[in-house]
Structures are given as C-alpha cells and as structure tokens.
Amino acid sequence: MSLFSGKEDSELKTRIGGGGEGEVRQKQPGTMTRRSLVRSGLGALVAAPWAGGLGAAGVHSHPGPRDRAGATRQDDEIVLGVSAAFSGPSRGLGTELYRGSMAYFNHVNENGGVNGRRIVMKLLDDGYQPDPCVANTIELIQDESVFLLFNYVGTPTVTRALPVLKKFRDQQVYLFFPFTGAEPQREPPYGEFAFNLRASYRQETAGLVDNFLSIGRRRVAVFYQNDAYGRSGWAGVREALARHGETMAGEATYMRGTQFGASMRGQVEILQARSPDAVICIGAYQACAAFARDAEDLGLHIPVANVSFVGSENLLALMREGRADADAHTRFLVNSQVVPSYEDTSLPAVREYHELMARYDPPPPANVDRITPGEPYTTFPQSFVSLEGFVNAKLITEIIRRMGDNPQRSGIEEAVFAVRDYDLGVGERVRFGPNRRQGLQMIYYTVPEGERFVPLEDWEGRFPVS
Amino acid sequence: MTAMIQKGEEVHRVRKLFRKTRFGFFALFGIVVLAISILSISSVSRELRDEYVSNSESIAKNIADSSVDILLNRNLATLQSLIDQFVQIESIRYIYITSDTGEFLAHTFIPGIPEEILASDPSATEPVERSLPGLGDFVEVGSPILSGVAGTVHVGMDLERLGLKIQRAVGQQVYLLCIILVTGVLASIWLVNLASRPLTELLEYVVALARERGGARSTHGDVLGRDDEIGDMARLMRYVADDAGLARDEGTTAGGGD
C-alpha cells in the first residue's frame, strides 16, 4: 500500500543500513482524503479479527520478495520496521531515539552482528500523525515484511497502529518498545501485540502527583495535548489524585503540532483562574516549552512538570534560546524520566552509551533536513531520548540473540518471556512474562541546571510552598 | 374624428398597451420567482438542518455504541482517539463525552471546555442551540451510552458552516430561477413585439384608410396581403370602407338626380 506518487517514491524511498547512513521515507499526511482517513481510522479502532491466515515470516533482507511461508531465510540482515516522527514539531524525538539505537546497532554490526546477521532499521516518517503511521505500519508488514516493529514514537500514532497488528495477528508481528507510556499497548485488547520497556504515563503522572502532594501542593492542574497521548496522561493524573481524595484543579489543552512560536496565553489564563499549586504537562516539547514560557511571563510561578515524552533537552534548548535570564526562566521546570540520568556514569549502560555515542555520533537520517527544508536539525551529544533508544536497542539485540541462528517471528514471544531477570545496566533488572509486558518500572525526576537536566533530590527545597 | 385618429397618438397608445403587457409578464415572472425562492429557502434550510441534526445524531449514537467497551475498560486514550477521528467530519466542530456522574471524560475543546458547556446538563440528549463565545453558534445533539448508565456523547454542529451550506444551496436555486426570469421576460417581450408589430401596421393602415382611402390602398398593400388575422381584418376594413364609400357615392348620385 503506497500512498506516494512515483516521484516521491523514487526520491524518498530509501532504507537505512547498519552503517548509520540512513535515510527516512516520509509518509505524506495529505495523501489520504478526509473520508478515507475517517474510514481507515474507524476501521482500525473496531479492530479486525478477520485477519487472514498467513504464516509467520522469517528474517528477510530488503529489498526482497515477501516471505509469508514462515521459512527462515539465510540472509545476513534482520530488518526492524520503524515509523516515527522525523519531520514536524516532534522530529527531535524520532531523531534522537533513532540516534541512540543506531549507536548500539553500529557497535553490534561492527562486531559481527547478531548470530552473524546485521541489524537494519527500515525507517518511515509519520510526522507524529496517526494516519501516516497506520499506512506505514501496513507497508512495513505487507510490503517490507520486517521482522518486527521497533521504536515507534507517540501515543496517537501507536494507538492507531495497534489494530493493524491485530489485523495481521497471524503473521505474529510485534511492536517493540514504543516511545510512549500510554495504556492502549499495555492493556486488552491490544496489549498482547506490543512489548514495552519504559514505565507508563500512569506511573509517571502518579509519581509527579504523589511528590507534589507530599510537599503540600494539592491543587494540581493539567495542560495537555488534546489527543490520545494527552488524554492518557490526563487520565493518569486524575486517577492519582483520586487515590488521594483530590480532583483536578483545572485543565487546558492545545492542538497537536503546535509550535514554540504559538501563544499559550489562553491556556495560562484558564489555569490561572483555577489557582493551581502545580501544573503537569502532557505534551510535546515545542508546545510545552511555549506554555512554560508564557506561564512564567504571565506570572504563574508554580512548578511546571513534564513527562518523559516531552524530550527534555529539546524543551530546554528552546526555552533557553536567546534568553539572557534562561536559568530564571526555567527554574520551575521538573521533568519525569523513564531512564536514569545520562550523567550517572556509575551505571554500566550509561557508560557504554557515552562511549558509543562519542564513537559513532550517529547523524540524523540522511534526508531529514530535506523533509523539513530550511530547518536543519541540531543533535544533542547526550539526551534522555537517545539514551532510551540506546537501551531499547540493547535489549532487542539481546532478545534476537536469544532466538538463535534461525530467528522466526513465531519464536519472538517465547524469547521475550525468557527475559526474566536481565541486567541491562540501568540499575533495574528487566523482567517480562505473559502478564508482564513492560520491562522497566522506575521513574526518575530531573530539574534543569544550566543546559542540562539533573536528578532532583529535594522536592520541598526546590519548590517550597510559600 | 380626424383629430382623434392622429397616427402618432394611436401608435403610441398601442405601444403603451403592450408595455403594460410586458410589465405584466415581468411582474408575474417576478412573483413566481420570489414565491419559489421563498419556498426553496424555507424548505432547503429546513431539510439541510434536519439532515445535519439527523447525521449528528447518528454520529453521536455511533460513538456511544463504540464507546461502551472502551469506557468499561477505562481506556480513555482510545476514547479520545475515537472522537478525534469523528471530529474530522465536516461540520462537526466539537465532541465531548461525559460520565454518568457528569464528569468530562474526553473532549475536543481547545484551549479548554467552555463555561457554557460546563454549566449545561451533561446527560441531556435533545438537540439544543448553543452560542459559545469565541467559537460560534452550534446545534448540539446527545446520545446516551448504555442507556445513560455509562455516560453521554455530545456532538456539536457548526451553525455557521450549516448556514453557509444553506446559502450556497439556496443561492444556486435562486440563480437558476433568475436566469429563468430574465429568459422568460426577454422571450415575452419578443413575443409581444411579434404580436404588436402587425397590429401597429393594421392600425396605421386603418388610420390611413380613414384619412385618405386611395393612398392607403397603395401604401399599405403589404398588410392586405398578410395571410393571418391581421390580413383578414385589413381586408375586412378595406371592404367595409369601400362599401361605405360606394354607398356614400350612390347616395350622392341619387341626391343629385332630384
């Protein structure tokens, strides 16, 4: 299923190999009509239990014919299908996640690959939009016959792609380690098609609420992206507050894709009218940075928390850009993370991350700047997002290694469930099982210090209640 | 008698008569077009509005039916994803879902839920018109989820967009009717002219006949040659005039013999 014109197809349809000279192919959101978007979306949401009886595909090399017979191919590559944001206001997330993974895959491939096979990522750009993500997923499964899906970015995208996995359930294509903490890929009816490594938004928001309440900030408001992602975080805050007998002090929303230059005065004023003690933001870095900026400018001097998806370094870079009073401007920020601080080199995985990021310094996919012309992307030496990508790559490599010389999709689930007490080097052991499809549980809290986020040790000292 | 039948005056009267006829045609067509336009505006706007409300009710019911499992599973992200897709439909401007206790579980408002909505009855399902400051005017319909025990879906339709659609539909009809009006009037003018020209000629002939019998015969011979009612009347008048002249001549001759 190609939604490209021939020209776009020839220009953008590329693949990325283990050498890191990858390119990404963009799925144009406008290539589907409104009617077809709605139809495809609704169809996806009601799921598709009539999936055809196609056999599980084995590892294959791209480009090549589809292999739906389940036979193992003797090729030298394992292809991971990726649909993520490499363009648009959230492209920093897809790009940094990719860079972190590439640092590790480069290392693996340079050392002979996994059981003699190189790990290759097939990248498609969805611009953090649900419909292109659905189309990409179908293409990755049907046309590219990837071994598994990996490193998807975002809740609205993943939420809509999950029914596609159910549709093709007989092909046993699993989604690994999406960059989202939402519930749909953790719960029925789609939880069985995904494996998560990171903690959930429910855990992140519960941690933030617990900490705010513990220091006497009981009136917690929410600023969120008005889509599945925002709603997921909103629901997490609501549940966490309910456990303490509290309700949300207020809420304000913004539209997905909002840029840093947009005014958030309306949202700030809505929340100001509710006199909150703290605001939890469930959004992407451009909009959340705009909100934090306007909140500070309009005198809403209360802690502004963000969850891990925000992309802390991207957010901080935007807020500090061109400001003489950058530190004062970011003093109320507090971000939850699902990986430890990349400053914590006492952890083996973090040390390895530093070493491999420095050695390979993976560039963004080759045509990212062409996708978003005039806006060259500046990479970060280290970031929470790229560390997460690195850790994701490390674990998927281990899972594929455990599948032996002839990995089959049908053996994926068993290989994952065999990961019961695995030390990934992040200070927390990874465990999976039939009723446990999320590997890590820890939440970390960080605050800006100069141009970096550092661990927050003392909530009360940082955010005293006057 | 001679003063009364001045040629110019009579022709002018005939033209005035036909001008009235033409005006009559125009007025009649205008009244027809106006009446049809009013009827059309009324019926089109009513039917479009009914259709929009009906579609919105169907959408609200569709969402309500699809939401049951999602709500019971407390999967609000999927619920939001569901309404986000429906709100892409043209003319649907907002959707919100309230729980059985009136809590707002998912909505599409940016930057926040309007106060008017917050203050409204969360379980209401009857169509209601709303004017939301900064957003516009809407018709809102509702549909209960699981007979209302799981909540209510509310769908807001943009009245401004509906108004534009009605205007467009009515405008097209009025445009067509105006074309018919102009064409009809032009056609009627042409037909009236067609009918008035021989009548004018006949009148001119009669006038000439009355004023100067011999000259009339030679000057208006074409009227006498017409193969229609005008020709018949001209010949009849010629005959009557000749007959009257003959009688007069005979009378004069007989009188001279006394």
Interface residues (C-beta under 8 A of the other chain):
Chain A: R34 L37 V38 G41 L42 L45 V46 P130 T155 P156 T159 R160 A182 E183 P184 E187 P188 N226 D227 A228 Y229 G230 R231 S232 W234 A235 E251 A252 T253 Y254 M255 M264 G266 Q267 I270
Chain B: S66 N73 R74 N75 L76 A77 T78 L79 Q80 S81 L82 D84 Q85 F86 Q88 I89 E90 A106 H107 T108 F109 I110 P111 G112 I113
